[in-house]
Amino acid sequence: MLLDSRNKISTDPRDKVYGIAGLTAARDDPRFIVDYSHTVFEVYRDVVKYVVTATQNLEIISSGKGEVHPDWLPSWAPDWSQSTETGCSLIRFGGFNAALGKAADATFDSSGRVLQVRGTRIGIIQSVAMLLDIPRVWMSYKNHNFYLLLCSICSWHELAKIAPGDEAYRLKAFQDVIWMEPYADREIENLGARILKSLAVVIEHYMPKYPIDDILHDSLLRWQTKVREQDRLAKVKEACHYLCSVADWVNGRRFFLSSSRQMGLAPYRAEAGDKVCVLFGSSYPVILRPQEGYHTVVGDAYVHGIMYGEAMEGLSDGKYTI
């Protein structure tokens, strides 16, 4: 509910929390106290402490990241005063179970700024591709932002090519990452192949001098043999609209490869050296950044092959450690 109401306007930023408390179970919970003598910092910090303690769930700490996280607020406490989130939070998707339902093991120190949690590190971000961050109002193939969209997806494709496995596996993994798997069966056609085909067709039409690799070239040739000359312009526009829908789905995220060579989608602020972790109490991986003996929360991530408890199974067989 905090996520769903964050785009609402409130004169007092504390009402982003207090204003909806009466609509939740917190209304009758003595552990949750509405107190307007508390500062915004205290309200935003305490709602995280309440949610984590009451539910033994950590997903609130990596959800709803805004464009800039204020220095006065711990990285694990979302700034609800920001009316928009950058990239769609994975908590909105459902269906993931990275920690296999294992409850959060979390404590807050006396300063109220440090949160101690348990989990496992599954890798370190080794390489990141171009950021895809285009305002939805400009998501059109008729303006310059469409060129940025093409360059971003091309860079994602280039990075995916160096992941382990044969071409068929990489294509399937690329598809799953782009659509963040629960929705990967939305169409009968192979979505990974369609993305590459659309990319090749659009580049050939709008940027004919842009170098494409053999995979994109083969996709283009297959398309040219199937589509009649008089139908091609309409099909190019159809491919443009499809790429715009892809961009809208993953806007505000960055494609990456981890040190264990896994593909993923991370928050736009992610960078090489960040840790990819599965925390107890979270249904999806979290990106953490080492900083002065602690870690800051960068945000949630989709990581191919880790979304359904594989990390917990790795703990059992010694692949990962707590």
N, C-alpha and C positions, 0 to 999 in steps of 0.2 A: 504493500500500500504506500510506503514511503516513496518507492520508485514511481508508482503510477500517479502520485499527486505532486511530484516535484516541479512540474511545469505550471502549477497554480501560483498565483500571486498572493503574497502575504506582506503586510506592512512590517510586521515583526518577524524576523527570520526564525525565531524560536517556534512560531506557530506552524512551521513546516513539519514539526514533530508533534507539538502539543495539539495542534488543530485537528489531527486525525486520531489522536489517542483514544478518544471516546468511541471510535468505530472499531476498535480492536479489543483483543482480550486484555490488553494492558489497563483498560478502564477499571476492571475489578481486581487488579493485581496490586497488592500493597507495596510490592517492590518497585513499582513505577510511580513516581511522584511528579506532579505538575507543580512547578515552583518558579514563578517569574522573577524571583530574586537571583536565579542562576543565570550565568552568562551564556552566550551562544556556544562558546567552547564547551562549557559544562553540559549543556543540553545535548549537543551533538555527540559528545563523548559518552555521556551516560546512557543514551538510547542504544548505542552499540553494546555497552556493558550489559544492559538489561536484556537485549535480544539474545546475545551469546549465552548468558547465564540461564535464561528461561527456556531456550530451545536447544542448547548445546549444538548450535549450528553457526558456522563461521561465514556464511555466504555474504552477509551484510558488509564485511570488511573490504571486499573486492568488487562490490556492485556499485553502479551509479557513479562512476568516476566522471568528474567534470573536466573541462578543458585545462584548468590550472588548479592544482590543489594548494590551498593556502598554507603558509609556513606555521601559522598559529594552531593548526589542527593536526593531530596525529594522522599519519598516512592511512591508518586502519579505520578512521572515522570519516565517512563521506560528508562532503559539504553540501547539505541539502538546500542551502540558499541559492546554489547554482541551478537555474531552471532547466538545463539540458544536460544529458550525459553524452560523452563522446564514445560512439560505438554502442551497439546494443548489448546490454548486460546478459550474460549467459543464464542468469537466474530467471530470465523471462522465457527461456526455452523449455526447461524441464526435460526429464528423460535421462539426464546424465547421472552417473553414480561412481565418480572417481575414487571416493574413499570407502565404497561399499557400505555406506550407512554408518560408519564408525563415528561415534559422538566426538565432539570437540573436546580437547584437553587444553583448556585455556585459563590463564590467570592474568590479572591486571595488577601492576605494581602500585605502590602507594602514591606515586606522583600523578597517576592517571594518564600517563603518556606512553607507557610501555606495556605491550600485550605480549605475553609469552604463550606460544602454541607448540603443538607437536605435529609432526608429519614426516614426509620423506622427500628428498630432493631427487628428481628423476633426470636432471640434466641442467646444462647452462646454455643460454642462447648464444649460439656461435655466429650466426649471420642473420641479418635482417634485410628484407627487401624494401622497396619504396613504400612510403606511407600512402594509403588511399584515404584521403580526407577531403571530400568535396561537398559543399553545402547542398542539401537536397534540392533547394530551389534552383540550383544551377546544373542539376543532373540531366543534361540533354546533349545529344550528339551534335547540336547546332552551335556550340560555343567552344571556346578554348579549353575549358575544363575537361572536355571529352578526350582531348589529346593527353592530358595528365592521367586520365583514367586508363587509357590504352598503355601508356608507359608504365603505370603501376602494375597492371596485370601482366605485362610482358616481363617485368622484373620478378614477379612472383613465379611465373613459369620458368624463368631462367634458374632461379634458386631451387625449384622443385626438381629440376633435371639432375642435380648432383646428389639427390637423396639416394639411399641404397635401394636395391631391388631392380627388377626388370621394368621395361617401359610400361607394361600393362599395370603393374602394381603401383608405380609412381602416378600414373594417370588416375587410378581409382583413389589413391590417397589424396591427390590434389583435389579431386572432386569432393571427397568427404570433408576436407578442410574448408574449401570455399563455401560449401553449403552447411557446414557444421552439422554433421551426419544425420541427426534425427529426421531431417527433411530431404535427405539425399535421394529418396525414392519418389519424389513428387512428380517425376515425369518418367515415361517409359524409356525415352532416349537417354543414353549415357551422358550425364551432365558434364562430366569432365571433358569428354570429346566435344560436346556442344560449345563449351566455353572456348576451347582452342580453335574450333572451326570458326566461330563467330569472330574471334580475335584475328585470325588469318584473313578472313574475308574483308573485315573493316580496314585492316592495315593496308591490304592490297588496293582498296578503293580510295582511301583518304591519304595514305602515306606510302605511295608506291616505292619510294626510295629507302624506306625503313628496312634494314636487313632482318630477315626472318630465318629461323633455323629449319632443319630438315623436317621436324615434326609439324611445324606450322605450314611448311610448304606442301607436305603430303596432305594435310587437312584441306588446304586450298585447292589442290588438284582434284581431290575427291568431290569437293563441292562443285567445282566447275564442270565436271563430267555429268553431274546429276541435274544441274539447273540450266534451263534454257536461257539463251542470251537475252531474250526479251523480258525474262522474269527476274533478272539479276539485280536490277536497281531496287526493286521492292524487297528482295531477299536481303540486300545489304542493309536497308533501313530496319528490317526485322532483326538482323544481327545486332545493329546499334542499340535498339530498344532492349534486346536481351542482355547486352553487356551493361546497360544502365541499371537493369534490375539486379544483376549480380553485384554491381558497385553499391547499390542502395542497401543490399543485404549485409555487406561486410565493411561499409563505410566507417572510417574512424579506427580501423585496425591495420596491423602490419604483419605480413607473412614472415615466418622465420624458420630456420633450421636449428635444432639443438645440438649439443655436443654428442648426443647419442643418435644424431641424424634423423630425428623425428621432425615432421612438418607440423606447423601450428599457426594459429592466428593469435596474436598478442595485442594488448592495448597500444595505442599509437605512441605512447611514451617509452615503450620497451626498447632496449638497446642491447648490443652484444655485451656479455658478461652478467646479465641478469640471470637469476636462478629460476628454474621451472620446478615447482613443488606441488605436491598433493598434501594438503593439510587435513588432519582429522576434523570432520565436521563440515567439509565442503564437497559439493557434488562435482566440482570441476577444478582443474589445476589453477594455481595462483602464481603470478610472476612477482618475485621478491628481488629487491636490489640491496646488496651489501653496502652499508654506509656507517663508518665510524663505530664498528663493533656491533652494530644492530642491523636490522633489515627494514627497508621501507616497502610498503605495498604499492606495486605498480598497477595491478588489476588482474582480472580473470583472463583465462586463456583456453582456447580449444587446442588440444594436442592430440594428433592422430595416434591411436593405439593406447591411449591412457584414460579415456573417458569413462570406462566401464569396469573399474576395479583392478586393472592390470598392475597398477603400482602396489596395491595391497597384496596381490598375489606374489609380486616381486619381493615383498618383505618376507613372505613365508619361505621362499626358496633362496633367500640371501642375495638376490640381485640388487635390492635397495636396502638402506638402513634408516632407522628413525633418527 
